[in-house]
Amino acid sequence: MVELSQTSAPRLKRRIQSFVGREGRLTPAQKRALETLWPLYGLDTQAPFDADRVFCRQAPLILEIGFGNGESLLEMARSHPQFNYLGIEVHRPGVGHLLLALKRYELNNVRIYCADAVEILRERIRDQALQRINIFFPDPWPKKRHHKRRLIQPDFVSMAMRKLQPDGFLHLATDWPDYARTMQEAVATCPALHPIPVSRLHPARPRTKFEKRGLRLGHRVTDLAYIKHVGGL
Ligand SMILES: C[S@@+](CC[C@H](N)C(=O)[O-])C[C@H]1O[C@@H](n2cnc3c(N)ncnc32)[C@H](O)[C@@H]1O
């Protein structure tokens, strides 16, 4: 059984996390996938991350944080194989679901961390390593007393910006209007990130599972896209 460790480095202080630690129910197929397919696609949180070595090629690297069951990541990786894709998700059933799909389509341009994305970004991803960061429908934490759990906060955006290469992109999507405003305010604290039309992003965002649920409930979806320009360009 592969150890899917939740942390990659000792923490000095317990941080407020953007997720709850519930395991969720694994189907037998997902459980088998986590045991047998993890060595093919899974990354060790304790080991350094070297994209060229992991993917055995050089290609722009797109990161998706909180990919859920992985549908959007899978679709992008299938339709645009010229990119390398890194997915980070804490929810093991979602990871198992994606592993099964990666095997079904025999994709070799996706790798996965099953861990807290904040820790992986901080500890494993080199500055300027990413061509794009996608965060689609992060948990909205709608109650005011839970807003501190929201992933998109100024400190997080500042770290994400450092991990983007010059001219790299940040793509956020949410179906919670007040979270969209919070996202815009958080990104506005980072002068290197400039808003752009979402139509400039390739590959485009596929519809996600969480989004479909929001649309059924009548929610309005907001996409926010940014480019990193350093030095006042
Ligand atoms: C609301 S769901 C959206 C899933 C997917 N993006 C979609 O649109 O269907 C948010 C996901 O983010 C994951 N998540 C939340 N915080 C995370 C973190 N710090 N690191 C990795 N995954 C996280 C959750 O486990 C959950 O699957």
The ligand as a Tripos MOL2 file, in Angstrom:
@<TRIPOS>MOLECULE
LIG
   27    29     1     0     0
SMALL
NO_CHARGES

@<TRIPOS>ATOM
      1 C1        -15.7130   22.4640   -4.4160 C.3       1 LIG1
      2 S1        -14.5980   21.2390   -4.8980 S.3       1 LIG1
      3 C2        -14.3610   21.5600   -6.6330 C.3       1 LIG1
      4 C3        -13.7630   20.3930   -7.3560 C.3       1 LIG1
      5 C4        -13.5210   20.6140   -8.8650 C.3       1 LIG1
      6 N1        -12.5540   21.6600   -9.1090 N.3       1 LIG1
      7 C5        -14.8180   20.9260   -9.5660 C.2       1 LIG1
      8 O1        -15.0050   22.0770   -9.9670 O.co2     1 LIG1
      9 O2        -15.6250   19.9960   -9.7240 O.co2     1 LIG1
     10 C6        -13.0660   21.8260   -4.2120 C.3       1 LIG1
     11 C7        -11.9910   20.7650   -4.1540 C.3       1 LIG1
     12 O3        -10.7840   21.3330   -3.6590 O.3       1 LIG1
     13 C8        -10.1410   20.3810   -2.8280 C.3       1 LIG1
     14 N2         -9.2560   21.1450   -1.9480 N.ar      1 LIG1
     15 C9         -9.6150   22.0990   -1.0560 C.ar      1 LIG1
     16 N3         -8.5410   22.6210   -0.4630 N.ar      1 LIG1
     17 C10        -7.4620   21.9700   -0.9890 C.ar      1 LIG1
     18 C11        -6.0620   22.0730   -0.7600 C.ar      1 LIG1
     19 N4         -5.5640   22.9390    0.1250 N.pl3     1 LIG1
     20 N5         -5.2450   21.2660   -1.4440 N.ar      1 LIG1
     21 C12        -5.7530   20.3760   -2.3490 C.ar      1 LIG1
     22 N6         -7.0640   20.2400   -2.6070 N.ar      1 LIG1
     23 C13        -7.9060   21.0430   -1.9340 C.ar      1 LIG1
     24 C14       -11.2770   19.6770   -2.1260 C.3       1 LIG1
     25 O4        -10.8960   18.4040   -1.6600 O.3       1 LIG1
     26 C15       -12.3260   19.6080   -3.2270 C.3       1 LIG1
     27 O5        -12.2280   18.4020   -3.9640 O.3       1 LIG1
@<TRIPOS>BOND
     1     1     2 1
     2     2     3 1
     3     2    10 1
     4     3     4 1
     5     4     5 1
     6     5     6 1
     7     5     7 1
     8     7     8 2
     9     7     9 1
    10    10    11 1
    11    11    12 1
    12    11    26 1
    13    12    13 1
    14    13    14 1
    15    13    24 1
    16    14    15 ar
    17    14    23 ar
    18    15    16 ar
    19    16    17 ar
    20    17    18 ar
    21    17    23 ar
    22    18    19 1
    23    18    20 ar
    24    20    21 ar
    25    21    22 ar
    26    22    23 ar
    27    24    25 1
    28    24    26 1
    29    26    27 1
@<TRIPOS>SUBSTRUCTURE
     1 LIG1         1 GROUP 0 **** ****
